[in-house]
Amino acid sequence: MITQLYREHTAADLKNRISKVLLNGNETEIVEVTIQGTVVTVLTNREEDIEHIESVQILDQQNNVITERTTDLDVSNNRTLDFRITFEVV
């Protein structure tokens, strides 16, 4: 059985490894990475002038992909976007 303490340590390790967020292959600034128990949340800076979203990637310090999401989403004019990505270690 995986203990709560082990899951919290794993979440802390994940938090420390997150170094970049790529939006359509371009780096976007990370505003904060927070941890609450076993939940890690990444919040990015607001981005303007994005017309279409194809992918969001989170990378570690060695540019290895931690997670990636692909989509085909058009963005309305005059919109700014920020991204909040949440992981729960279970």
C-alpha positions in Angstrom: 0.0 0.0 0.0 1.3 3.5 -0.9 1.2 5.7 2.1 0.1 9.4 2.2 3.6 10.4 3.2 5.1 8.7 0.2 2.6 10.4 -2.1 3.4 13.8 -0.5 7.1 13.2 -1.1 6.5 12.2 -4.7 4.4 15.3 -5.2 7.2 17.5 -3.7 9.7 15.8 -6.1 7.4 16.5 -9.1 7.0 20.2 -8.0 10.8 20.6 -7.9 11.3 19.0 -11.3 8.9 21.3 -13.2 11.0 23.9 -15.0 9.2 25.0 -18.3 5.7 25.2 -19.8 5.5 25.2 -23.6 2.5 26.5 -25.4 2.4 25.4 -29.0 6.2 24.8 -28.7 7.0 28.2 -27.3 8.0 28.8 -23.7 5.5 30.6 -21.5 6.4 32.0 -18.1 5.5 30.0 -15.0 4.0 32.4 -12.4 4.0 29.8 -9.6 4.1 26.1 -8.8 2.3 25.2 -5.6 1.8 22.1 -3.6 -0.9 21.2 -1.2 -0.5 17.7 0.2 -0.4 15.5 -2.9 -1.7 18.1 -5.3 0.7 20.1 -7.5 -0.6 23.1 -9.4 1.3 25.0 -12.2 0.0 28.5 -13.1 1.4 30.3 -16.2 1.6 33.9 -17.1 -1.2 35.4 -19.2 -0.5 35.2 -23.0 -1.9 37.5 -25.6 -2.3 37.2 -29.4 -2.8 33.5 -29.4 -5.3 32.5 -32.0 -5.0 28.7 -31.8 -3.9 26.2 -29.2 -2.4 22.9 -30.4 -0.3 21.7 -27.4 0.7 22.4 -23.9 3.7 20.7 -22.5 5.4 20.7 -19.0 9.1 19.9 -19.0 11.7 19.1 -16.4 15.2 20.6 -16.0 16.6 18.4 -18.7 13.8 19.2 -21.2 12.1 15.8 -20.7 8.3 15.9 -21.1 6.5 15.4 -17.8 3.1 15.7 -19.4 1.7 16.9 -22.7 -1.8 17.7 -23.9 -2.8 18.2 -27.5 -5.9 20.0 -28.6 -7.4 21.8 -31.5 -8.8 25.0 -29.9 -9.4 28.3 -31.6 -9.1 31.4 -29.3 -11.5 34.4 -29.6 -10.0 37.8 -30.5 -9.0 40.1 -27.7 -8.6 37.2 -25.2 -5.7 36.6 -22.9 -5.1 33.1 -21.6 -3.4 31.7 -18.6 -3.1 28.0 -17.9 -3.5 26.1 -14.6 -2.4 22.5 -14.7 -3.1 20.4 -11.7 -1.6 17.0 -10.8 -2.7 14.7 -8.0 -0.3 12.0 -6.9 -2.5 8.9 -6.1 
